[in-house]
């Protein structure tokens, strides 16, 4: 499992040109278009990250079913999206 989050630098913490991709073994690359659309143009905050986490969870529900393996993959990708956005928030806050 892997995750890539990219965006343009912004002095005012506003997210622009966000892209989020994850990989899961045999399922290949997973895009997070709903979350990207939600994040673009907004200021990065802890509250926004929490909302993005909820959206990630909702988007993933129908992707692979509800068996134990699918639930595990969903939890891992949701956590990776959240951690990546938190890291982004920390790095923006240091500038």
C-alpha positions, 0 to 999 in steps of 0.5 A: 500500500502506498500514497502520494499527495501533491499540491502547489505551495501556497503562502496562505495555506490554500490548497491548489492543484491537489492530487491524491493517489493510492496503490493497493496490490492487485487493485492498482492505482486508486484515485480520490477525485471526490476528496480532491474536488472537495479540497481544492481552493480551500484553506488547509485546517485540521477541521478540513482534514477531518472532513476529508477523512470522512469523505475518503471513508465514504468513497471507499465503502463501495469500492471493494465490498465489505469483507475483512480484506476490503475493510482493512484496505479501506482503513489503511488508505483512509489513514494514509490520506489523513496522515499525508494531509496532516503532514502537509498541514505541518509543512505549510505551518512551518513556512 
